[in-house]
Amino acid sequence: MNIQSAINKEVFIPRDERLLVAVEVQRRKRKRMSFLPTPTKDYNTFICVSVTNTAPYQLLITKVKKFGGSSAFTRRSQWIVEQLRQVNGINSNKDSPEFDLVFDSGVDQWVAASSAEKCIFIQVLYHACQTYWKGKAGSLGKAGILGKLSKLGEKRQVSGAAHMEGGPGPSVSSAVSPRRTLQARRKSYIPPKQADFINCQSKLTGDARAMNLVIYRCKAFLNRMKNVMVTNQHRSPGQGTGQPWQRVTGSTKENVVHRLNVALGERGNKLTRAEDKTAELLHKAQHIADTAHKLSWKYSK
């Protein structure tokens, strides 16, 4: 079971929520005085995006921590998406692990474990917000508030018609006023302000999100594999110590790790080239679509 599945099982499923994405982060390093001791970090922090399983649906951003010596995950803070004001990708020209989340209560500056994991997080968060706000505008703005008002107007129209049959009275005004009230409230309905995504690469918020998401997941997996191999390499016994057969074993391990690192690097370069090719094809397709639209508009006249 990977970390995301474990977090979903321990933290979100008991609360009737579904985890969409989780990214391991740490605070952006700040300048410290040279004479101050560097604090030791004995916990891991994860920023998670989840959605409730029951209506009314809510999109939530949760901070989860796992402390050293414990295998359990603990929910520390949680915000609804209405409290999210801005997502800052820091650099719109290249992949970088840094990003900022701006809430009503303050700003959180984070560094992800890798640039690929940060891109996955922002991509999933952006499209989850788009889906959430579209559903919110449809269900709350029309079916929710305005639907109830329309039913109320229909009831008043029926009662107005009954008064018209029964006797004199302001039946016309009673039948017309609910419509005017409904139209006035429709005009006065203002949807909540959505979060702004700034300094984010266009490939994270564009149409080719499915292909880019697969590429970033592959990059994140390769990065985790590389970190595991580097950690195992540091833990292996040093070369030149112990018995001769131990020196041969250590040298063999280093050669295997080196070959795997080279293979992972080549695979990462191939994924990068595939990503660039996807962006190029998307641009060409957009250009062809624009040209076809112009031609159809020209000959339709």
PATINU-11435 format. One record per residue: residue in three letters; x, y, z of N, C-alpha, C, O in turn. Coordinates in steps of 0.1 Angstrom, whole numbers, plus 2048, in hexadecimal, padded with zeros to 3 digits. Atoms other than C-alpha are relative to their C-alpha. Example, Ala and Ser with C-alpha at 12.3 -4.5 7.8 and 13.67 -1.06 7.14 Angstrom:
! residues 2
ALA8097F480087B7D384E80980C80081380C807 SER7F77F58008897F58477F880B8087FD816809 
! end
This chain:
! residues 301
MET8097F480080080080080980C80081280E809 ASN7F87F480080F8227F67FA80A80A7F0808811 ILE8047F67F680D84180B7F38067FE7EB808807 GLN80D7FA8037EF8507F97F57F78047EB7FC80A SER80A8097FC7DB8317FE7FF7FF80F7F47FE815 ALA8008017F17E582F8237F980C8067F180B810 ILE8067F37FB7DB8548297F17FF7FD7E9803806 ASN80E8018037BA84E8187F97F68097ED7F980D LYS80780A7F87B282F82C7FF80580F7F5802815 GLU8007FC7F27BC83E84E7F980D8037F380F80E VAL8047F37FD7B286284B7F28047FA7E9809800 PHE80B7FB8077978678317F47F77FF7E97FB800 ILE80C80A80178284782D7F880080D7EC80080C PRO8098007F47778488527F880D8017EE80D808 ARG8087F480076B86C84C7F78017F47F280C7F1 ASP80880080C75886282D80480A7F67FC8117F0 GLU7FA7F880A7708748168087F87F780B7EC7FA ARG7F880780A78386A7F780C8087FD80B8147F9 LEU7F37F98037A88747F28028007F18017F67EA LEU7FD7FE80E7B08827D080F8007FD8137FA7F3 VAL7F17FF8027D588A7D480680480D80080B815 ALA7F87FC7F47EF88D7EF80F8027FB8147FB7F3 VAL7F27FC80481289D7EC80880280E803809817 GLU7F77FE7F482E89B80680780D7FF80D8107F4 VAL7FA7F280183B8BE80E80880380D8077FB817 GLN7F97FA7F48518D182680080F7FE7FF8157F3 ARG8007F18018528F682F80B8057F88167FF7F8 ARG7F67F980786590D81980B80580A80880B814 LYS7F67FD7F688791282A80280F8008038167F6 ARG7FD7F27FE88D93483880E8028068147F980B LYS7F37FD7FB8AD94584180180080F7F8806816 ARG7FE8017F28B993D86480D8068048178077FD MET7F37FB7FA8D394C87B80A7F58018067EA804 SER7F680A8008F39398798037FA80E8067EE80F PHE7FE8057F28F593689F7F47F88057F67F2810 LEU80C8087FB8D29268A28017F27FB8057EF7F0 PRO80080E8048D09008A27F57FD7F67EA8037F7 THR80A80480A8BE8F08847F77F68077FB7EC80B PRO80A8097FA89E8E08917FF7F37F88007F37EB THR80180D80689B8BB88A7F17FD7FC7E9800804 LYS80E80280487C8B08767FE7F18028047E87FC ASP80480E7FD86C8908847F27FD7FB7EB7F4801 TYR80E80380584C89086F8008037F180980A7EC ASN8037FD80E84089084B7F38077FE7E9803805 THR80C7F88028268A883E7FB7FD7F28027FC7E8 PHE80780380D80D8A18227F480A7FF7ED80C808 ILE80B7F88047F58B98117F77F87F77FB7F37ED CYS8098098077D68A78057F48077FB7EF811801 VAL80C7FB8057B88AF7F07F67F48007F87EA7FB SER80A80A7FF79889C7F77F28057FD7F08127FD VAL80D7FC80277389D7F07F67F78087F97EB80A THR80A8077F87558928057F87F77F67F67FA7EB ASN8078098087418747F97F18028007EA7FC7F8 THR80E7FE7FF71F8818037FD80F7FD805818800 ALA8047F380370C8A07F87FC80780D7F7801817 PRO7FA7F880A7108BD7FD80F7FE7FF8167FE809 TYR7F28048027338B57EE80980C803806817800 GLN7F67F67FD7518C87FB80D7FC7FC8117F07FD LEU7F28028047748CB7EE80980580B80881180F LEU7F97FD7F478D8CB80B80F7FF7FD8147F67F5 ILE7F28008007B28D280F8057FD80E801805817 THR7FC8047F27C28C082D80F7FE8018167F97F8 LYS7F28027FC7E48C083E8007F48097FA7F3813 VAL7FE80D7F97EE89D84A80E7FE8048178017FC LYS7F38027FC80C89485E8027F28057F97EC80A LYS7FD80D7FB81E87486780D802808818806803 PHE7F57FD7F783587788580A7F48018067E87FE GLY7F680A7FF8558648897FD7F580B7F97F9816 GLY80380B7F685284289B7F27FB8007EE7F2808 SER80E80380182D8408927FD7FD7F28018037E8 SER80480480E81D82F8747F28067FD7ED8047F2 ALA80D7FA8027FC84387880180E7FA80B8157FC PHE8017F28067F28628647F68088097EC80380C THR8087F87F87E387F8777FC80C7F88048137F2 ARG8067F48077CC89A86980380C8097FE80D814 ARG7FD7F47F87D98BC8747F780C7FD7F2813806 SER8087F58047C78D78617F87FD7F37FB7F47EC GLN80980280C7AB8D98477F980D7FC7F5815804 TRP8077F480679D8F48307F67FB7F57F87F27EE ILE80980380B77F8F48198068097F480D8127F6 VAL7FB7F980C7869007F57FC80E7FF8038167F9 GLU8047F28007739207FB80A80980780A815805 GLN7F67F97F878F92A81380D8027F88168097FC LEU7F48008087A99257F87FF80C7F67F680D7EF ARG8017F38077B19477E880A7FF7F48078057E9 GLN7F67FF80B7D09407D28097F480180D7EF80C VAL7F680A8017E79247C680B8057F88098087EC ASN7F47FA80780A9317BC80A7F57FD80F7EF806 GLY7F680A80581F91A7A780E8048008177FC7FC ILE7F37FA7FE83D9317AC8078027F280B80D7EF ASN7F97FF80D84C92A7897F77FA7F57F47EE7F5 SER80880480B8379287698087FB7F48027F77EA ASN7F780380C8559217528067F28018097EC7F7 LYS7FA80D7FE8629007617FA7F980C7F47FF815 ASP8048087F585A8E477980880480D81580480C SER7F97FD7F48638ED79D7F77FB80C7EB7FA80B PRO8088067F58598DD7BF7F980B8097F2806812 GLU8067F67F684F8FE7D07F28057FB7EF8067EF PHE80E7FA80282B90B7D37FB80680D7FF802818 ASP8077F97F58169217E97F17FE8007EB7FD7F5 LEU80E8007FF7F391D7F67FB80B80980080D814 VAL8057F47F87E193D8017F27FE8047E97FC7FC PHE80E8027FA7C39398187FC80D806804817807 ASP8057F47F97AE95282A80880380D80A80E811 SER7F97FE7F37C294C84A80F8027FE815806808 GLY7F17FE8017E594E83B8057FA7F37FE7F47EB VAL7F980680B7FF9428228087F48048107F680E ASP7F880B7FD80F92082280A7FE7F48067FD7E9 GLN7F680280A83091D80F8067F280180C7EF80B TRP7FC80E7FF8398F980680B7FD7F580C8047EB VAL7F78068098548E57F47FC7F17FF7FD7EA809 ALA80480E8018488C47E680D7F77FF8187FC7FD ALA7F580A80085D8A47E68078007F28137FE7F1 SER7FB7FE80E8628A97C07F78097F87EC80B7FC SER8087F78088568C07A57F57F87F97EA7FE7F7 ALA80B8088068428A37957F47FF8097E9800805 GLU80B8017F682E89E7B57F980D8027ED80D804 LYS8067F37FF8288C37B87F78037F47EC8087F5 CYS8087FE80C81B8C47947F47F78007E97FC7FC ILE80C8097FF8048A679A7F680780A7EA807807 PHE8097FA7F67F68B87B97F880C7FA7EC80D7FC ILE8077F48067EF8D97A77F77FD7F57EC8037F4 GLN80880480B7E18C87897F27FA8057E87FE800 VAL80C8067FB7C88B379D7F880A8087EC80A807 LEU8087F67F97BF8D07B47F980A7F77EE80E7F9 TYR8077F780A7B88E77967F47FB7FA7E98017FA HIS80C8058077A18D07847F57FB80A7E97FB807 ALA80A8037F67908C57A57F980D8037EC80D806 CYS8077F37FD7898EA7AC7F78047F47EB8097F7 GLN8097FD80B77B8EF7897F47F88007E97FD7FE THR80C8097FF7648D178C7F780480C7EB80480A TYR8087FC7F47598DC7AF7F880C7FE7ED80D801 TRP8077F48027518FF7A57F57FF7F67EB8067F7 LYS80A80280A73E8F47867F47F98067E87FD804 GLY80B8077F97298DC79B7F980980A7ED80880C LYS8057F77F67258F77B67F680A7F97EC80D7FE ALA8087F680771891079D7F37FA7FA7E88007FA GLY80C8068057008F778E7F67FB80A7EA7FE809 SER8098057F66F28E77AD7FB80B80A7F080B80E LEU8047F67F66F39047C67F980C7F97EF8117FE GLY8067F48066EB9217AE7F37FD7F97EB8067F9 LYS80C8028086D091079A7F67F68087EB7FA80C ALA80880A7F96C38F07AB7FD80380E7F2800813 GLY8027FE7F26C88FC7CE7F880C8037EC80B806 ILE8077F47FC6BF9207D47F58047F67E98067F9 LEU80A7FB80A6AE9297B37F57F67FE7EA7F97FA GLY80A80A80169C9087B17F580180B7E9800808 LYS80A7FE7F568B90E7D37F880D7FD7EC80D7FF LEU8087F38036829327C87F67FD7F57EB8037F5 SER80A80380B6729257A87F47F88057E97FB801 LYS80B8077FB65D90C7BB7F78098087EB808808 LEU8077F67F86539287D37F78097F77EC80C7F9 GLY8077F880964993D7B57F47F97FA7EA7FF7F8 GLU80B8088066349217A67F57FF80A7E9800806 LYS80B8017F562191D7C77F880D8017EC80D802 ARG8077F37FF61A9427C87F78027F47ED8097F5 GLN8087FF80C60E9417A47F37F88017E87FD7FD VAL80C8097FE5F69257AC7F680780A7EA807807 SER8087F97F75E99387CA7FA80D7FA7EE8107FD GLY8067F48075E59577B57F57FD7F77EB8047F6 ALA80A8058095D194479B7F37FD8087E87FF804 ALA80C8047F85BA9377B77F980D8057ED80D805 HIS8067F37FC5B495B7C37F98067F57EE80C7F7 MET8067FA80C5AC9657A07F27FA7FD7E98017FA GLU80D80780259194B79D7F680380C7EA803809 GLY8097FF7F55839517C07FA80E8017EF810805 GLY8067F27FE57F9777BF80A80A7FC8158077F8 PRO7F77F580358F9997BA80C80080980B7FB814 GLY7F47FE7F85B19A17C680C8027F780B8007EB PRO7F47FE8085D49A87BB8067F37FB8117F07FF SER7FB80D8045D89877A980B8027F68147F97F6 VAL7F57FF80A5EE99478C80D8038078177FE803 SER7F37FD7F96079A37A48057F58078117F3808 SER7FB80C7F86089847B98067F67F780E7EE7FC ALA7FB80A80960F96F79A80D8057FA8167FD7F6 VAL7F47FB80762A98678C80B80280A817801806 SER7F57FC7F763D9907AC8097F48038157F7805 PRO7F680B7FE64C96D7B280A7FF7F58167FC7F7 ARG7F780080B65B96E78F80A80B8018168087FF ARG7F77F57FF66A99079580A7FD80B81680080A THR7F88037F46779847B780B7F67FC8167F77FF LEU7F780B8046869657A780B8067F78178037F8 GLN7F67FB80969797978B80A80980781680A804 ALA7F87F77F86A49937A480B7F88088167FC809 ARG7F68087F86B49787BA80A7F87F78157F67FB ARG7F680680A6C396779B80B80A7FD8178067FC LYS7F67F68036D498779280980380C81580680A SER7F87FD7F46DF98D7B68097F58058117F780E TYR7F880C7FB6EE96A7BA80F8027FB8118037EF ILE7F27FF80471496D7BA8087F48058087F1811 PRO7F980C7FC72994D7BA80D80480881280F806 PRO7F47FD7F874794B7D380C8027F680C7FD7EB LYS7F47FD8077699577C78087F37FF80B7ED80A GLN7F880B80277E93B7B980F80380281380F801 ALA7F27FE7FD7A39367C18078037F38047FD7E8 ASP7F87FD80B7BC9447A980D7F77FF8147F6809 PHE7F58088037D792E79A80A8087F880880A7EC ILE7F77F78077F594479280E7F98008117F0808 ASN7F380580281893C7868007F17FE80A7EA802 CYS80180E80280D91977C8017FD7F17FC8057E9 GLN7FD80380E81890975C7F27FC7F97E97F67FF SER80C8028077FD9077417FD7F27FE7F17EE7FD LYS80380E8028018E273D7F97FA80C7F47EF80C LEU8078057F47F48DE7617F18038007E97FD806 THR80E7FC8017D48F07597FA8007F27EF8057F0 GLY80580180E7D08E87347F77F47FE7F37ED807 ASP80880B8047BD8CE7218077F28008007E8801 ALA7F980D8017D88B371F8047FC80E80F7F6810 ARG7FD8037F27D68AD7448027F18028097ED80B ALA7FF80E7FE7D188774180E7FB7FD8147F3805 MET7F28058047F288172E80A8068098137FF80D ASN7F67FA7F780589A7448007FA80E80A7F8814 LEU8018077F37F88897638077F380080E7F080A VAL7F980D80180586775880F8038008167FB807 ILE7F17FE80082787675080580480D80F800812 TYR7FC7FC7F38298877728007F580A8097F4813 ARG80080B7F781F86878480C7F77FE8127F2807 CYS7F580880383A85577280D80680581680080B LYS7F47F97FB85487077B8007FF80F80B7FD815 ALA8008017F184986F7A08047F280480C7F180E PHE7FC80E7FC84C8497A180F7FE7FE8157F8806 LEU7F180280386F84A79180880880A81380380F ASN7F97F87F68798657A98007F980E80B7F9815 ARG8008087F486E8507C78097F48008107F1809 MET7F780B8018808327BA80F8048018177FD807 LYS7F27FB7FF8A08467B680480480E80F801812 ASN7FD7FD7F289D8537DA8027F480880B7F4811 VAL7FE80D7F88998307E780D7FA7FD8147F5806 MET7F38068048B78247D480C80780681680180A VAL7F67F87FA8CC8417E08017FD80F80C7FD814 THR8008037F18C283A8048067F380380E7F180C ASN7FB80E7FE8CA81580180F8007FD8177F9803 GLN7F27FF8038EC81F7F180880580C81380180F HIS7FA7FA7F58F483480F8017F680C80A7F7814 ARG80080A7F58EB8188278097F47FE80D7ED807 SER7F780C8039017FE81580D80280681280E807 PRO7F37FF7FA9237F782480A8077F68098047EA GLY7F77F980893F80D81780A7F77F980D7EC7FE GLN7F78088079588017FE80E80180681280C80B GLY7F38007FB97A7F780A8017FB80F80C7FC815 THR8018047F296F7EA82D7FB7F28007F47ED7F7 GLY80480E7FE96A7C68398077F77F78137FA7F3 GLN7FA80B8079727A68278008037F17F880B7EC PRO8007FE80F97A7A48017F37FE7FA7EE8057F1 TRP80D8038069597947F97F580B8037EC80E7FB GLN8097F57FD9477B180B80380C7F77FA8137F3 ARG7FD7F580895A7CA7F67FA7FE7F27F68087EB VAL80680380D94F7B97D67F18028007EB8077F6 THR80E7FF7FF92B7B87E27FC80F8007F38137F9 GLY8037F17FF92C7DE7EA8028067F27FA80F7EE SER7FE7FA80D93B7E67C87F57FC7F67F18047EE THR80B8048099217D17B67F38088027EC80B7F9 LYS80C7F87FD9057E37C880180E7FA7F78137F5 GLU7FF7F28069138057BE7FF8007F17F98097EC ASN80280180F9157FA79A7F27FE7FC7ED8057F3 VAL80F8028038F17EE79A7F980D8027F08117FA VAL8077F47FD8E580E7AB80480B7F57FB8127F1 HIS7FD7F680B8F98237917F97FD7F37F48067ED ARG80780480C8EA8107747F18048017EB8097F7 LEU80E7FD7FF8C78147827FE80F8007F48147FA ASN8017F18018CD83A7878018057F27F980E7EE VAL7FF7FC80E8D883D7637F37FD7F87EE8057F0 ALA80C8048078BA8297577F48098047EC80D7FB LEU80B7F77FC8A283F76C80280E7FA7F88147F7 GLY7FE7F38068B285E75F7FC8007F17F680A7ED GLU80480180E8AE85373B7F07FF7FF7EB8057F6 ARG80F80180188984A7427FA80E8037F08117FD GLY8057F37FD88486C75280180A7F47F88127F1 ASN7FE7F880C89387D7337F57FC7F57F08057EE LYS80A80480A87C86971C7F28058047EA8097FB LEU80C7FB7FC85E8737317FF80F7FE7F58157FA THR7FF7F280386989772E7FD8037F27F680D7EE ARG8027FE80E86B8957097F27FD7FC7EC8047F3 ALA80E8038048498847077F780B8057ED80E7FE GLU8087F47FB83B8A171C80180B7F77F78127F4 ASP7FE7F580984A8BB7057F87FD7F27F28067ED LYS80780480C83C8A76E77F18028017EA8067F8 THR80F7FE7FE8198A76F67FC80E8007F28127FA ALA8037F280181A8CC6FB8018067F27F880E7EE GLU7FE7FC80E8268D16D77F47FC7F87EE8037F0 LEU80B80580780A8BB6CA7F38078047EA80A7FB LEU80C7F97FB7F08CD6DF80080E7F97F58137F5 HIS7FF7F38067FC8EE6D17FC7FF7F17F58087EC LYS80380280E7FA8E16AD7F17FE7FE7EB8037F5 ALA80E8038017D78D36B37F880D8027EE80F7FB GLN8077F37FD7CC8F56C18018097F47F780F7F0 HIS7FE7F780C7DA9076A27F77FB7F57F18037EE ILE80980580A7C88EF68B7F28028027EA8067F9 ALA80E7FD7FC7A88F369E7FC80F7FD7F18127F8 ASP8027F28027AB91969C7FE8037F17F680A7EC THR8007FE80F7B29186767F37FA7FA7ED8017F2 ALA80D8058057949016707F48088047EB80A7FC HIS80B7F77FC77E9186847FF80C7F77F48117F4 LYS8007F48087899366707FB7FD7F27F38057EC LEU80580380D78392464F7F17FD8007EA8027F6 SER80E8028007619186597F880D8027ED80F7FC TRP8067F37FE75893B6648008087F37F78107F0 LYS7FF7F980D7659496437F67FC7F57F08047EF TYR80880580B75293262C7F17FF8047E87FD7FC SER80E8007FC7329336417F980D7FC7ED80D7FB LYS8057F380472E9576377FC8007F17F78097EB 
! end
